[in-house]
Amino acid sequence: MVRIETAQPLTGYRLKVKFNDGLEGVFPVEPEQRGGVFLKLLDSETFSAVTINPDFGCVEWPGGIDLCPDTMHKTMSGVEIGSELDSPMVLRDEPEKNW
C-alpha cells in the first residue's frame, strides 16, 4: 500500500512529498481546479497546515480535506489513472462455473 512519509507545503499550492516506496517529487494540489472543499486551501495558513494521517498515509488539512496517496503517486509517476483497468484480467485457479 502506497503511503506518504513526508509532505512539505511549497508556494503555488504545491506539496513536496516522499512516498514509502522512495518516489519523491512535487505534487500540484490545484485547489481552484478541484473546487468544493479544496477552495479552502487557497488560504495560505490553511494550506500550510498540511499533515500526514498516520492511519492512512495521506495528506490532510483542517476541515477533513485530504488527498488519496494512490492518486497522487500515479500522477507523480506518470501512470495514467485507471490504466490498470485496461489490462486484461486473468483469473487463475478459479473453478469453472456451470450456470
WOURWO-V505721 format. One record per residue. N is the residue number from 1. PSI is psi in whole degrees, 0 to 359 (* if undefined). Layout:
# WOURWO-V505721
N;PSI, N;PSI
This chain:
# WOURWO-V505721
1;130, 2;130, 3;149, 4;131, 5;320, 6;149, 7;128, 8;124, 9;139, 10;171, 11;160, 12;24, 13;48, 14;155, 15;134, 16;117, 17;153, 18;132, 19;163, 20;350, 21;6, 22;343, 23;132, 24;154, 25;198, 26;129, 27;125, 28;115, 29;320, 30;62, 31;328, 32;321, 33;326, 34;326, 35;195, 36;226, 37;337, 38;341, 39;337, 40;336, 41;352, 42;341, 43;120, 44;326, 45;317, 46;314, 47;320, 48;347, 49;20, 50;139, 51;173, 52;127, 53;118, 54;337, 55;325, 56;349, 57;29, 58;159, 59;145, 60;158, 61;165, 62;146, 63;11, 64;22, 65;128, 66;167, 67;140, 68;125, 69;328, 70;316, 71;316, 72;316, 73;314, 74;320, 75;315, 76;331, 77;357, 78;10, 79;127, 80;128, 81;128, 82;354, 83;333, 84;341, 85;344, 86;344, 87;142, 88;140, 89;132, 90;121, 91;129, 92;150, 93;36, 94;124, 95;145, 96;136, 97;130, 98;93, 99;*
